[in-house]
Amino acid sequence: MNYKAFENLELIPQLLEKISILEIKLQHLEENLIIPLDLTNRKNVKTFLNISESTLNNMMKDGRLKRGVHYTKTIKSNRTKIVFIESAIKELKK
């Protein structure tokens, strides 16, 4: 019987420990170095969802993005301001 195939099994605990350490380091990097997008504005929503301006407009028109759920719209001095709701945008991507 070929027992050489089992020689590397003893390395598994060491590999698992190294993977665990790397996961902790990655989480630390994500928390401290990666600046999260502000998902309340149009530009960052497009980046986050990886869509174009026309797709964003279509999503708002056809109801995939709902007013009051995914964004709010205010009109002030003939100017329209759209503010996206971050939590709803994140849920949309899931």
N, CA, C and O of each residue as an XYZ file, in Angstrom:
376
protein
N       0.840     -1.171      0.000
C       0.000      0.000      0.000
C       0.896      1.249      0.000
O       1.963      1.254      0.613
N       0.447      2.311     -0.699
C       1.220      3.537     -0.828
C       0.830      4.509      0.293
O      -0.236      5.124      0.253
N       1.705      4.634      1.286
C       1.429      5.513      2.430
C       1.961      6.920      2.216
O       1.715      7.797      3.044
N       2.686      7.161      1.125
C       3.217      8.500      0.849
C       2.085      9.513      0.649
O       2.266     10.703      0.906
N       0.963      9.061      0.206
C      -0.176      9.954     -0.011
C      -0.647     10.582      1.296
O      -1.264     11.647      1.280
N      -0.364      9.935      2.428
C      -0.819     10.436      3.730
C       0.225     11.291      4.446
O      -0.044     11.814      5.527
N       1.408     11.438      3.859
C       2.475     12.197      4.509
C       2.109     13.667      4.704
O       2.526     14.281      5.686
N       1.350     14.225      3.799
C       1.013     15.646      3.868
C      -0.169     15.951      4.783
O      -0.471     17.120      5.025
N      -0.829     14.943      5.285
C      -1.973     15.168      6.174
C      -1.570     15.910      7.440
O      -2.367     16.669      7.992
N      -0.362     15.704      7.898
C       0.089     16.378      9.122
C       0.249     17.887      8.921
O       0.345     18.632      9.897
N       0.280     18.342      7.673
C       0.398     19.773      7.385
C      -0.943     20.500      7.470
O      -0.968     21.729      7.540
N      -2.028     19.786      7.465
C      -3.356     20.405      7.451
C      -3.590     21.342      8.633
O      -4.079     22.449      8.409
N      -3.276     20.975      9.872
C      -3.497     21.919     10.977
C      -2.688     23.220     10.822
O      -3.182     24.298     11.152
N      -1.472     23.120     10.332
C      -0.650     24.317     10.117
C      -1.266     25.195      9.029
O      -1.304     26.418      9.162
N      -1.741     24.580      7.969
C      -2.366     25.342      6.889
C      -3.641     26.032      7.364
O      -3.887     27.185      7.011
N      -4.441     25.349      8.149
C      -5.669     25.948      8.683
C      -5.361     27.138      9.583
O      -6.069     28.144      9.550
N      -4.310     27.023     10.384
C      -3.913     28.127     11.257
C      -3.457     29.327     10.432
O      -3.795     30.466     10.754
N      -2.693     29.079      9.371
C      -2.230     30.174      8.512
C      -3.401     30.829      7.786
O      -3.428     32.051      7.634
N      -4.359     30.036      7.342
C      -5.546     30.589      6.685
C      -6.327     31.464      7.657
O      -6.805     32.535      7.282
N      -6.458     31.026      8.876
C      -7.168     31.796      9.895
C      -6.474     33.131     10.147
O      -7.134     34.163     10.263
N      -5.152     33.111     10.231
C      -4.382     34.351     10.434
C      -4.569     35.290      9.249
O      -4.740     36.495      9.433
N      -4.537     34.748      8.041
C      -4.723     35.576      6.845
C      -6.124     36.180      6.798
O      -6.279     37.325      6.375
N      -7.136     35.443      7.217
C      -8.498     35.978      7.256
C      -8.596     37.142      8.225
O      -9.265     38.133      7.930
N      -7.945     37.043      9.369
C      -7.952     38.120     10.354
C      -7.251     39.348      9.790
O      -7.731     40.471      9.947
N      -6.115     39.133      9.133
C      -5.376     40.255      8.534
C      -6.181     40.916      7.427
O      -6.194     42.142      7.318
N      -6.848     40.123      6.608
C      -7.669     40.672      5.537
C      -8.819     41.495      6.096
O      -9.114     42.577      5.586
N      -9.464     41.000      7.126
C     -10.553     41.745      7.750
C     -10.037     43.070      8.303
O     -10.702     44.098      8.174
N      -8.874     43.050      8.907
C      -8.272     44.276      9.446
C      -8.002     45.272      8.313
O      -8.282     46.463      8.451
N      -7.466     44.790      7.209
C      -7.204     45.667      6.064
C      -8.493     46.263      5.521
O      -8.555     47.457      5.228
N      -9.513     45.439      5.386
C     -10.789     45.928      4.875
C     -11.383     46.996      5.783
O     -11.944     47.982      5.305
N     -11.264     46.804      7.074
C     -11.838     47.757      8.027
C     -11.068     49.062      8.059
O     -11.656     50.115      8.307
N      -9.769     49.018      7.816
C      -8.947     50.206      8.006
C      -8.445     50.874      6.734
O      -8.071     52.046      6.767
N      -8.428     50.169      5.633
C      -7.847     50.747      4.427
C      -8.846     51.006      3.319
O      -8.689     51.952      2.548
N      -9.856     50.189      3.233
C     -10.814     50.329      2.147
C     -11.901     51.305      2.579
O     -12.628     51.069      3.544
N     -11.991     52.393      1.848
C     -12.994     53.413      2.160
C     -14.304     53.010      1.493
O     -14.360     52.875      0.271
N     -15.347     52.818      2.277
C     -16.621     52.399      1.680
C     -17.226     53.514      0.829
O     -17.033     54.698      1.103
N     -17.949     53.117     -0.191
C     -18.627     54.085     -1.054
C     -19.793     54.724     -0.314
O     -20.481     54.077      0.476
N     -19.998     55.995     -0.584
C     -21.175     56.700     -0.084
C     -22.314     56.383     -1.044
O     -22.401     56.957     -2.129
N     -23.177     55.476     -0.642
C     -24.230     55.006     -1.540
C     -25.467     55.892     -1.528
O     -26.559     55.435     -1.867
N     -25.310     57.134     -1.148
C     -26.442     58.053     -1.212
C     -26.418     58.867     -2.501
O     -27.393     59.547     -2.822
N     -25.313     58.804     -3.242
C     -25.262     59.593     -4.470
C     -25.237     58.703     -5.709
O     -24.851     57.535     -5.659
N     -25.645     59.278     -6.778
C     -25.843     58.601     -8.057
C     -24.572     57.917     -8.568
O     -24.608     56.755     -8.971
N     -23.468     58.632     -8.550
C     -22.203     58.116     -9.085
C     -21.780     56.837     -8.365
O     -21.417     55.853     -9.009
N     -21.823     56.848     -7.050
C     -21.392     55.688     -6.281
C     -22.373     54.521     -6.379
O     -21.965     53.361     -6.320
N     -23.650     54.818     -6.526
C     -24.646     53.757     -6.706
C     -24.370     53.035     -8.026
O     -24.425     51.807     -8.090
N     -24.072     53.801     -9.078
C     -23.754     53.193    -10.376
C     -22.504     52.322    -10.266
O     -22.467     51.220    -10.813
N     -21.492     52.806     -9.569
C     -20.259     52.038     -9.386
C     -20.541     50.765     -8.595
O     -20.101     49.682     -8.981
N     -21.271     50.891     -7.491
C     -21.566     49.759     -6.621
C     -22.359     48.677     -7.349
O     -22.077     47.488     -7.200
N     -23.348     49.093     -8.134
C     -24.189     48.138     -8.859
C     -23.594     47.743    -10.208
O     -24.095     46.844    -10.883
N     -22.511     48.436    -10.589
C     -21.833     48.179    -11.870
C     -22.810     48.337    -13.039
O     -22.967     47.444    -13.872
N     -23.462     49.511    -13.070
C     -24.436     49.802    -14.117
C     -24.141     51.173    -14.714
O     -23.386     51.963    -14.148
N     -24.742     51.438    -15.856
C     -24.567     52.727    -16.532
C     -25.635     53.718    -16.065
O     -26.569     53.367    -15.344
N     -25.463     54.952    -16.496
C     -26.438     56.001    -16.182
C     -27.808     55.645    -16.754
O     -28.828     55.808    -16.084
N     -27.828     55.160    -17.990
C     -29.111     54.820    -18.612
C     -29.791     53.652    -17.897
O     -31.015     53.632    -17.765
N     -29.005     52.689    -17.440
C     -29.599     51.567    -16.697
C     -30.181     52.054    -15.380
O     -31.265     51.627    -14.983
N     -29.472     52.943    -14.703
C     -29.982     53.508    -13.447
C     -31.297     54.240    -13.703
O     -32.264     54.065    -12.961
N     -31.332     55.056    -14.747
C     -32.565     55.771    -15.090
C     -33.699     54.800    -15.396
O     -34.829     55.002    -14.950
N     -33.402     53.749    -16.153
C     -34.426     52.745    -16.487
C     -34.924     52.031    -15.236
O     -36.118     51.760    -15.110
N     -34.026     51.728    -14.320
C     -34.415     51.048    -13.083
C     -35.354     51.924    -12.255
O     -36.265     51.422    -11.595
N     -35.125     53.232    -12.295
C     -35.997     54.142    -11.559
C     -37.347     54.275    -12.268
O     -38.383     54.393    -11.613
N     -37.338     54.257    -13.591
C     -38.583     54.394    -14.351
C     -39.451     53.148    -14.270
O     -40.670     53.237    -14.125
N     -38.804     51.968    -14.366
C     -39.607     50.736    -14.430
C     -39.923     50.136    -13.058
O     -40.581     49.100    -12.968
N     -39.455     50.785    -11.995
C     -39.848     50.359    -10.658
C     -38.907     49.393     -9.965
O     -39.180     48.974     -8.840
N     -37.808     49.028    -10.608
C     -36.839     48.185     -9.910
C     -36.215     48.954     -8.750
O     -35.871     48.372     -7.720
N     -36.075     50.257     -8.926
C     -35.706     51.153     -7.821
C     -36.952     51.964     -7.504
O     -37.465     52.688     -8.357
N     -37.433     51.841     -6.280
C     -38.694     52.466     -5.906
C     -38.457     53.725     -5.073
O     -37.638     53.750     -4.154
N     -39.202     54.757     -5.430
C     -39.156     56.005     -4.667
C     -39.701     55.739     -3.269
O     -40.747     55.107     -3.119
N     -39.012     56.210     -2.265
C     -39.415     55.980     -0.886
C     -38.826     54.708     -0.304
O     -38.805     54.527      0.913
N     -38.353     53.834     -1.166
C     -37.718     52.588     -0.712
C     -36.223     52.642     -0.993
O     -35.400     52.458     -0.096
N     -35.887     52.899     -2.256
C     -34.481     52.924     -2.674
C     -33.922     54.343     -2.780
O     -32.707     54.535     -2.746
N     -34.794     55.322     -2.907
C     -34.334     56.706     -3.018
C     -35.444     57.668     -2.610
O     -36.625     57.321     -2.569
N     -35.014     58.884     -2.313
C     -35.972     59.961     -2.065
C     -35.726     61.042     -3.108
O     -34.618     61.191     -3.624
N     -36.763     61.779     -3.401
C     -36.679     62.803     -4.439
C     -37.296     64.080     -3.894
O     -38.444     64.088     -3.449
N     -36.522     65.160     -3.932
C     -37.043     66.459     -3.490
C     -36.860     67.475     -4.607
O     -35.887     67.432     -5.359
N     -37.810     68.382     -4.696
C     -37.741     69.449     -5.692
C     -37.652     70.766     -4.946
O     -38.497     71.091     -4.112
N     -36.604     71.519     -5.269
C     -36.378     72.790     -4.596
C     -35.871     73.790     -5.632
O     -34.845     73.566     -6.275
N     -36.575     74.857     -5.781
C     -36.207     75.901     -6.742
C     -35.965     75.335     -8.141
O     -34.924     75.584     -8.749
N     -36.918     74.587     -8.633
C     -36.838     73.972     -9.961
C     -35.678     73.011    -10.137
O     -35.314     72.688    -11.267
N     -35.092     72.549     -9.045
C     -34.012     71.560     -9.096
C     -34.473     70.300     -8.382
O     -35.060     70.354     -7.302
N     -34.197     69.177     -9.004
C     -34.559     67.891     -8.420
C     -33.327     67.279     -7.779
O     -32.263     67.203     -8.394
N     -33.483     66.845     -6.540
C     -32.383     66.189     -5.854
C     -32.817     64.780     -5.479
O     -33.849     64.568     -4.842
N     -31.993     63.826     -5.896
C     -32.264     62.425     -5.587
C     -31.199     61.950     -4.604
O     -30.001     62.092     -4.848
N     -31.656     61.386     -3.496
C     -30.762     60.812     -2.486
C     -31.127     59.345     -2.345
O     -32.271     59.000     -2.047
N     -30.146     58.495     -2.563
C     -30.374     57.057     -2.473
C     -30.283     56.594     -1.024
O     -29.567     57.188     -0.218
N     -31.006     55.542     -0.704
C     -31.027     54.981      0.646
C     -30.061     53.803      0.667
O     -30.304     52.755      0.069
N     -28.951     54.015      1.380
C     -27.826     53.087      1.343
C     -28.202     51.647      1.654
O     -27.804     50.734      0.930
N     -28.958     51.434      2.714
C     -29.311     50.067      3.112
C     -30.125     49.356      2.032
O     -29.949     48.158      1.808
N     -31.009     50.088      1.366
C     -31.840     49.491      0.314
C     -31.000     49.166     -0.918
O     -31.247     48.162     -1.587
N     -30.016     49.999     -1.221
C     -29.132     49.749     -2.370
C     -28.295     48.506     -2.091
O     -28.096     47.684     -2.985
N     -27.807     48.361     -0.872
C     -27.030     47.172     -0.513
C     -27.876     45.908     -0.608
O     -27.398     44.874     -1.072
N     -29.128     45.986     -0.171
C     -30.036     44.834     -0.247
C     -30.314     44.462     -1.699
O     -30.472     43.285     -2.024
N     -30.371     45.448     -2.554
C     -30.650     45.219     -3.969
C     -29.554     44.368     -4.605
O     -29.832     43.545     -5.477
N     -28.332     44.559     -4.179
C     -27.207     43.826     -4.769
C     -27.147     42.371     -4.307
O     -26.555     41.531     -4.986
N     -27.746     42.071     -3.175
C     -27.673     40.692     -2.638
C     -28.391     39.700     -3.506
O     -28.419     38.510     -3.190
